[in-house]
């Protein structure tokens, strides 16, 4: 994100991404932790149009593998898209890897494969902000 053309799409020209260590895992996050809704003030990676992306990743300290993630893109008072990996909640109605979007309803989870934060950022930059 540090270079153009993407850096110019960030409201503050940077995002503070912070790691937090624990014994068996560490987290990487950007933005306030909690449920993001249409009225949530912009937090995390804030874009020029005040849309924003919150990032949460939990990594294994032993294997350095990704254990869980949530990437939530929110347009204030509008569209939301969230990519989740939540092994603890896995069930037939709650796929381990899934996408949720306000465009089709809050309780619908579309199965997906694993996704990385970089891919979500690229999607936002190329498909949403560059219209």
C-alpha positions, -999 to 999 in steps of 0.1 A, spaced: 0 0 0 30 23 4 33 31 -33 11 48 -58 -14 44 -72 -29 27 -41 -14 50 -15 -33 80 -30 -66 62 -23 -60 62 14 -76 90 33 -46 95 57 -20 80 32 -12 52 57 -28 26 79 -16 15 113 -15 -23 114 -5 -37 148 7 -71 159 -2 -83 194 16 -114 209 2 -140 231 17 -174 242 5 -197 215 -7 -172 189 -4 -136 178 -29 -113 162 -25 -87 135 -53 -61 134 -61 -27 119 -92 -9 131 -114 -12 161 -123 -47 172 -160 -56 173 -190 -58 150 -189 -34 121 -223 -20 110 -235 6 85 -232 34 111 -198 25 124 -174 54 122 -145 48 97 -117 28 114 -88 7 101 -78 13 66 -98 44 57 -102 53 20 -107 87 5 -145 81 1 -147 73 39 -153 36 32 -130 14 53 -115 -20 59 -110 -36 93 -85 -64 95 -81 -92 120 -58 -122 117 -49 -148 143 -16 -167 136 0 -197 153 32 -188 171 45 -223 167 38 -229 130 34 -193 118 1 -204 100 -31 -184 97 -57 -197 122 -86 -173 117 -93 -140 99 -119 -114 93 -116 -87 66 -147 -64 67 -151 -37 41 -178 -11 49 -192 18 29 -208 41 55 -246 37 54 -242 12 25 -226 -19 12 -206 -43 33 -185 -73 24 -168 -95 49 -144 -124 43 -141 -148 72 -122 -179 83 -137 -192 115 -129 -229 121 -145 -229 156 -179 -220 142 -178 -244 112 -210 -262 104 -231 -269 72 -247 -234 76 -214 -217 85 -186 -227 62 -151 -223 76 -141 -199 48 -170 -177 37 -181 -143 24 -210 -123 37 -224 -92 21 -252 -68 29 -262 -70 -8 -278 -105 -2 -285 -105 35 -268 -107 69 -273 -144 76 -262 -158 43 -227 -171 41 -213 -180 7 -186 -207 8 -152 -196 -4 -116 -208 -4 -90 -192 18 -84 -155 11 -55 -132 20 -57 -96 31 -37 -85 0 -64 -99 -23 -91 -81 -4 -72 -48 -7 -66 -54 -44 -103 -61 -49 -113 -29 -31 -87 -8 -50 -95 -22 -84 -132 -31 -83 -147 -5 -59 -126 26 -56 -114 28 -93 -149 31 -108 
